Each structure stands twice: as structure tokens, then as C-alpha cells.
Amino acid sequence: MVAIAGCRPLAAYDADWPLLQAALAARHVDAVYAVWDDADVEWGAFDLVVIRSTWDYVPRVGTFLAWASRVAAATSLLNPLEVIRWNVDKAYLADLASAGLAVIPTTWVAPGDAWVAPAGEFVVKPAISAGAMETARYRTEDGAAAARHVRRLHDRGQTVMVQPYQHAVDREGEIALVLINGAFSHAARKQPILRRGEGVSADPMNRLVLEPATPRPSELALAAAVARQLWRRFGRDPLYSRVDLITGPTGDPLVLEVELIEPALFLPLAPGSADRLAAAVAAWLP
């Protein structure tokens, strides 16, 4: 029996879950959706727990990591605990950059650090976040608003990320490459959601527009390089990973994020992808 771990308020909006459930059933694998913070769930009763749509964990990251640790001690957890601990803070981007991967330039501003708004357009976001939460696009002349944003995040104990805004996103959006067991499965293009001068949006994902995408060779190569680095770090491929790329000023792709905990995998956009994921899940079962 497999538990697909998600969250209570958004269970109905996890578009991947019905397809994955059906694909697992076709392989005679029973799977149930279980809310990660439901105290009544006996996680050790499952042969495998697969984290999927635990999208409400960010404000309670300590509670979430403690839960993941308990589940990992009781049964098999995917992605594994060491992957979750590394990926929960976007400081992993610095690790990838140190390994020589092309990562979007990032300035890290810890609580107590002095900070001055950079020239040009830039993005401010917290190092622990999901779904563009507390993320905003600014210009130099918006420095006072950006500084208030940084202070607010610092007051919550968050390290802040400041990144130059990549204007190619206005033309082509971002591309998300989904890998299953380290191998490319499919891709989706995400249209831009940050608006100049708006500040932090209450629900930025409400305006998310997705479409199937065919990655360029350079994008496939960068995603493969990320997969190789994950293998070197963890000694295995994650069950799933989503490598979000953006085109930089030279026309080459840059890693924006590597999602290994609870990314939407856009299964409805890619026929056959749910079956590929189900086959990978089934292979982990005893």
C-alpha cells in the first residue's frame, strides 16, 4: 500500500493525483491520499510514502521536517529525508553554483545583514518558500518598498534572496523539465506571474498559465547536469525532480529552482507521464 502525502486545503486541486492513482491501480498498486499533518494517519502501516502536494508546509517547515523524519524512521519515504533536508532551503542553489552549474545569480541577505537595492530590475524572495510566496519584482526606484519587503522577511527569521530579473521571461516564460528517476520525462512552460510595481501578490499562482513544451538541447543538457550532481550528492536519483530553467541575458539557460519535495509535475499535460511515474513508484515497493 502506498500513501500519497498531500495537504488538506488543496487536496481537490492536485491535478496530478487522479492520474497517478489510476496509473498505479493499472499496475495493481493500491494508493491512498493522506494528509501529511493528520495525527490519525499511521504512516508505518504503508509500504511507501510518496510526498506530493504538501503545499502548506512552508510556514511550518520545522514541523514538516520533524514529520518527514518520523515517516522515514517508520517506512520508506520518497523523496528521501536527506533530499528533503537539502532542498527545503534554496541555499541549495549555492551548492549547485559551486559545482559549476549555470545558476541564476543570487545575493543572499541574512537577517541583520545590510542591504541596498541593486540597479535595474530585481526579484526579492525568501530562501524557504513555494509557489512564488512572498516573491515580488522591483525596480531601482522601488527601493523603499523592496527594503520593507526584506525587513518583513528578516523579522520572520528568513534569509532573503535577491536576483536580477531576467527579461527573457517576459517573452518566453520559464520552462520546467520533469525528471523521473533522473531521466527526462516531459516539460511544461510557465508564463510569467510577477508583475512590475505590484509588490507581493496575495495569490500569484492564481494567474499561472501552463502549456506543454519541448526543451531546447541546451535546456536538456543543463537538466541532465543537475541530475548528475544530485546523483553525486545522494548516491541515487530522486524519484522525481523538476528543474525550472529561465533564459539568461546571453541566451543560455539558468537554473532558477530544482524542486525535489512537492512540485506539481504537470502530468495532465504529458500523456504517458503518469504511467512513467507509477512504474517508478512501483519499483520501490517490496
NULO-814770 format. One line per 3 residues: number of its first residue (from 1); their letters; for each residue x, y negated, z negated of C-alpha. Coordinates in nm, 3 decimals. Each point is the difference from the previous one (the first is absolute). Layout:
<atoms>
NUM> a> X,Y,Z  ...
</atoms>
This chain:
<atoms>
1> mva> 0.000,0.000,0.000  0.126,-0.345,0.097  -0.087,-0.328,-0.168
4> iag> 0.010,-0.314,0.212  0.064,-0.278,-0.249  -0.174,-0.330,0.060
7> crp> -0.176,-0.274,-0.190  -0.359,-0.044,-0.104  -0.098,-0.337,0.153
10> laa> 0.140,0.073,0.345  -0.075,0.369,0.043  -0.272,-0.072,0.253
13> yda> 0.238,-0.209,0.211  0.281,0.254,0.040  -0.052,0.072,0.370
16> dwp> 0.277,0.261,0.000  -0.160,0.224,-0.263  -0.295,0.153,0.194
19> llq> 0.227,0.090,0.290  0.264,0.150,-0.225  -0.261,0.194,-0.198
22> aal> -0.143,0.148,0.319  0.344,0.085,0.137  0.094,0.173,-0.326
25> aar> -0.330,0.190,-0.003  0.075,0.124,0.352  0.317,0.152,-0.148
28> hvd> -0.202,0.154,-0.287  0.148,-0.242,-0.250  -0.242,-0.135,-0.260
31> avy> 0.057,-0.367,-0.078  -0.181,-0.239,-0.230  0.025,-0.375,-0.047
34> avw> 0.100,-0.083,-0.359  0.033,-0.343,-0.160  0.356,-0.041,-0.127
37> dda> -0.090,-0.169,-0.331  -0.297,0.226,-0.083  0.086,0.141,-0.343
40> dve> -0.226,0.302,0.061  0.200,0.136,0.295  0.216,0.303,-0.081
43> wga> 0.284,-0.063,0.242  0.182,0.316,-0.096  -0.291,0.205,0.132
46> fdl> 0.096,-0.095,0.356  0.267,0.171,0.205  0.093,-0.334,0.153
49> vvi> -0.084,-0.367,-0.056  0.039,-0.231,0.298  -0.005,-0.371,-0.074
52> rst> -0.200,-0.185,0.262  -0.220,-0.301,-0.075  0.103,-0.101,-0.353
55> wdy> -0.032,-0.361,0.113  -0.082,-0.150,-0.339  0.324,0.097,-0.176
58> vpr> 0.199,-0.320,0.057  -0.128,-0.198,-0.305  0.063,0.313,-0.210
61> vgt> 0.322,0.128,0.148  0.133,0.126,-0.334  -0.319,0.200,-0.058
64> fla> 0.020,0.136,0.354  0.362,0.113,-0.035  -0.081,0.167,-0.331
67> was> -0.289,0.182,0.168  0.222,0.112,0.288  0.256,0.128,-0.249
70> rva> -0.265,0.207,-0.182  -0.135,0.144,0.325  0.349,0.087,0.124
73> aat> 0.063,0.186,-0.326  -0.325,0.196,0.040  -0.001,0.088,0.371
76> sll> 0.147,-0.093,0.338  -0.037,-0.369,0.087  0.039,-0.156,0.343
79> npl> 0.165,-0.220,0.067  0.235,0.110,-0.279  0.052,-0.200,-0.316
82> evi> 0.351,-0.116,0.089  -0.131,-0.136,0.330  -0.280,-0.185,-0.177
85> rwn> 0.233,-0.155,-0.256  0.233,-0.125,0.274  -0.277,-0.129,0.228
88> vdk> -0.221,-0.176,-0.255  0.225,-0.309,-0.001  0.093,-0.157,0.332
91> ayl> 0.357,-0.028,-0.126  0.037,0.315,0.209  0.041,-0.237,0.296
94> adl> 0.335,-0.106,-0.145  0.102,0.367,-0.014  -0.093,0.046,0.366
97> asa> 0.188,-0.315,0.097  0.306,0.121,-0.190  -0.018,0.321,0.202
100> gla> 0.028,-0.206,0.320  -0.364,0.003,0.110  -0.153,-0.308,0.165
103> vip> -0.221,-0.141,-0.275  -0.179,-0.335,-0.007  0.224,-0.252,-0.183
106> ttw> -0.120,-0.037,-0.357  0.089,-0.234,-0.285  -0.075,0.153,-0.340
109> vap> -0.105,-0.247,-0.270  -0.022,0.155,-0.345  -0.184,-0.166,-0.291
112> gda> 0.218,-0.281,-0.130  0.188,-0.046,0.328  0.007,-0.345,0.154
115> wva> -0.155,-0.017,0.345  -0.037,-0.261,0.273  -0.232,0.046,0.298
118> pag> 0.198,0.079,0.316  -0.025,-0.188,0.328  -0.251,0.120,0.257
121> efv> -0.287,0.241,-0.056  0.031,0.268,-0.264  -0.200,0.260,-0.190
124> vkp> -0.022,0.039,-0.377  -0.105,0.334,-0.148  0.049,0.203,-0.319
127> ais> 0.246,0.290,-0.002  -0.273,0.233,-0.126  -0.313,-0.033,0.209
130> aga> -0.224,0.167,0.255  -0.238,-0.116,0.270  0.154,-0.349,0.034
133> met> -0.100,-0.072,-0.361  0.128,-0.339,-0.122  0.172,-0.058,0.334
136> ary> -0.008,-0.336,0.178  0.157,-0.182,0.294  0.150,-0.345,-0.055
139> rte> 0.192,-0.277,0.177  0.273,-0.218,-0.149  -0.253,-0.278,-0.064
142> dga> -0.207,0.248,-0.204  0.286,0.032,-0.247  -0.200,-0.113,-0.302
145> aaa> -0.273,0.256,0.064  0.260,0.271,0.061  0.177,-0.092,-0.324
148> rhv> -0.328,0.034,-0.192  -0.049,0.341,0.163  0.350,0.108,-0.107
151> rrl> -0.056,-0.125,-0.356  -0.330,0.187,-0.024  0.167,0.325,0.101
154> hdr> 0.290,-0.064,-0.238  -0.246,-0.059,-0.283  -0.127,0.353,0.065
157> gqt> 0.353,0.136,-0.020  0.026,0.059,0.374  0.310,-0.037,0.210
160> vmv> -0.086,-0.204,0.310  0.097,0.072,0.360  0.048,-0.289,0.242
163> qpy> 0.032,0.090,0.368  0.024,-0.209,0.317  -0.325,0.015,0.193
166> qha> 0.052,0.198,0.320  -0.193,-0.184,0.272  -0.015,0.305,0.227
169> vdr> -0.273,0.128,-0.232  -0.232,-0.271,0.134  0.035,0.152,0.348
172> ege> 0.017,0.370,-0.071  -0.079,0.063,-0.365  0.180,0.275,-0.191
175> ial> 0.039,0.360,0.107  -0.040,0.280,-0.255  0.166,0.331,0.089
178> vli> -0.136,0.300,-0.188  0.238,0.289,-0.065  -0.104,0.341,-0.128
181> nga> 0.282,0.205,-0.151  0.239,-0.253,0.148  -0.123,0.043,0.358
184> fsh> -0.185,-0.270,0.192  -0.374,0.069,0.022  -0.172,-0.317,0.123
187> aar> -0.002,-0.378,-0.027  -0.241,-0.285,-0.051  0.029,-0.370,0.065
190> kqp> -0.118,-0.238,-0.271  -0.099,-0.348,0.103  0.132,-0.286,-0.218
193> ilr> -0.196,-0.080,-0.315  0.200,-0.284,-0.158  -0.122,-0.346,0.097
196> rge> 0.208,-0.314,-0.014  -0.103,-0.239,-0.276  -0.252,0.237,-0.156
199> gvs> 0.202,0.110,-0.299  -0.090,0.328,-0.168  -0.314,0.158,0.144
202> adp> -0.242,0.169,-0.239  -0.045,0.299,0.233  0.250,-0.008,0.289
205> mnr> -0.073,0.359,0.106  -0.353,-0.105,0.091  0.138,-0.151,0.319
208> lvl> 0.220,0.296,0.092  -0.037,0.104,0.366  0.157,0.327,0.112
211> epa> 0.056,0.168,0.334  0.198,0.301,0.121  0.351,-0.085,0.109
214> tpr> 0.287,0.150,0.196  0.333,-0.084,-0.163  0.293,-0.129,0.201
217> pse> 0.315,0.218,0.003  0.171,-0.245,-0.235  -0.288,0.029,-0.248
220> lal> 0.007,0.380,0.013  0.376,-0.009,-0.055  -0.029,-0.224,-0.306
223> aaa> -0.275,0.214,-0.152  0.217,0.309,0.058  0.292,-0.176,-0.171
226> var> -0.224,-0.069,-0.300  -0.100,0.368,-0.007  0.365,0.106,0.002
229> qlw> 0.074,-0.234,-0.288  -0.292,0.140,-0.201  0.131,0.350,0.061
232> rrf> 0.346,-0.101,-0.120  -0.146,-0.160,-0.311  -0.252,0.265,-0.101
235> grd> 0.126,0.317,0.165  -0.332,0.057,0.175  -0.246,-0.177,0.224
238> ply> -0.301,-0.163,-0.166  -0.330,0.163,0.090  -0.101,-0.330,0.156
241> srv> 0.161,-0.335,0.054  -0.110,-0.314,0.176  0.270,-0.225,0.138
244> dli> -0.133,-0.351,0.065  0.209,-0.194,0.252  -0.002,-0.355,0.125
247> tgp> 0.186,-0.154,0.292  0.282,-0.228,-0.109  0.130,-0.314,0.173
250> tgd> 0.238,0.200,0.222  -0.282,0.223,0.127  0.121,0.298,-0.202
253> plv> -0.220,0.167,-0.264  0.045,-0.061,-0.371  -0.127,0.213,-0.287
256> lev> -0.272,-0.189,-0.181  -0.108,0.278,-0.235  0.037,0.375,-0.045
259> eli> -0.317,0.133,-0.160  0.041,0.332,-0.184  -0.260,-0.013,-0.277
262> epa> -0.353,-0.075,0.122  0.008,-0.136,0.355  -0.299,0.017,0.228
265> lfl> 0.115,0.236,0.274  -0.254,-0.113,0.262  -0.105,0.357,0.081
268> pla> -0.321,-0.109,0.181  0.213,-0.180,0.260  0.204,0.307,0.096
271> pgs> -0.170,0.324,0.110  0.186,0.298,-0.140  0.170,-0.195,-0.277
274> adr> -0.228,0.133,-0.275  0.080,0.355,0.107  0.373,-0.075,-0.004
277> laa> -0.029,-0.137,-0.352  -0.215,0.293,-0.112  0.256,0.247,0.136
280> ava> 0.273,-0.178,-0.196  -0.210,0.005,-0.319  -0.084,0.369,0.043
283> awl> 0.368,0.085,0.040  0.062,-0.124,-0.356  -0.254,0.238,-0.151
286> p> 0.117,0.317,-0.173
</atoms>
